[in-house]
Amino acid sequence: MQHLCRYHPGCYDVACTSASIQDAVGIAKGADYVVLIMGLDLTQEREDYDRTHLILPGQQQILINKVAKVAKRPVILVLLCGGPVDVSFAKVD
């Protein structure tokens, strides 16, 4: 059996201000499994810099929620960050 893997950069940077959310949602609709890789970079966390909140920056949370709504199975969420991030919005009910 052959498996096709597709990649789409839903966000083009960690701030996710130029997100291509609809494209990511379209791909997720047709996928058997979805893996989202989100997180922070040095613009968000670094030495001598304190974040004022623990939420994911930009439109990352919106992208996660919209993709999760159309996914056939639970979404695997991979977070790349050195500090804590609040992902309570992604809790499965």
C-alpha positions in Angstrom: 0.0 0.0 0.0 1.4 3.4 -1.0 0.9 6.4 1.3 1.0 9.9 0.1 2.4 12.6 2.5 1.6 16.2 1.9 3.1 19.2 3.6 1.7 22.7 3.7 3.2 25.6 5.6 -0.1 26.9 7.1 1.9 29.6 8.8 4.9 31.1 7.1 6.5 32.3 10.3 5.9 31.8 14.0 3.8 35.0 14.3 1.5 33.3 11.7 0.3 36.7 10.4 0.3 35.6 6.8 -1.4 32.2 7.4 -2.8 30.2 4.6 -5.4 28.6 6.9 -8.0 27.7 4.2 -5.4 25.8 2.2 -4.3 23.9 5.3 -8.0 23.1 6.1 -8.6 21.9 2.5 -5.6 19.5 2.8 -6.7 18.3 6.3 -10.2 17.4 5.0 -8.7 14.8 2.6 -6.0 13.5 4.9 -6.2 10.3 6.9 -3.9 11.7 9.6 -2.9 15.3 10.4 0.2 16.4 12.2 0.5 20.1 13.1 3.8 21.6 14.1 3.5 24.8 16.0 5.4 26.7 18.7 7.8 29.6 19.3 11.0 30.9 18.0 13.6 33.4 19.2 11.3 36.3 18.5 9.0 34.9 21.2 11.4 33.4 23.7 15.0 34.1 24.3 17.4 35.1 27.1 16.5 38.4 28.8 13.0 38.5 27.2 9.8 37.8 29.2 6.6 36.8 27.4 3.5 38.5 28.8 1.2 35.5 28.0 1.4 31.8 27.4 -0.8 31.5 24.3 0.6 30.6 20.9 1.4 33.7 18.8 -0.4 35.0 15.8 -3.1 32.8 14.2 -1.6 29.5 15.3 -4.6 28.7 17.6 -7.1 29.6 14.9 -5.2 27.3 12.5 -5.2 24.4 15.0 -8.9 24.8 15.7 -10.0 25.0 12.1 -7.9 22.0 11.0 -9.0 20.0 14.0 -12.7 20.6 13.1 -12.3 19.0 9.6 -9.8 16.2 10.5 -11.1 12.6 10.3 -9.1 11.6 13.4 -7.6 13.4 16.4 -4.9 15.7 15.3 -1.3 15.2 16.5 0.0 18.6 17.8 3.8 18.9 18.1 5.0 22.0 19.9 8.5 23.3 19.4 9.3 25.7 22.3 11.6 26.0 25.3 9.0 27.3 27.7 5.4 26.7 28.7 2.6 27.2 26.3 -1.1 27.1 27.1 -2.9 24.6 24.9 -6.0 24.1 27.0 -8.1 25.3 24.0 -7.0 22.0 22.2 -8.4 19.7 24.9 -10.5 16.8 23.6 -14.0 16.7 25.1 
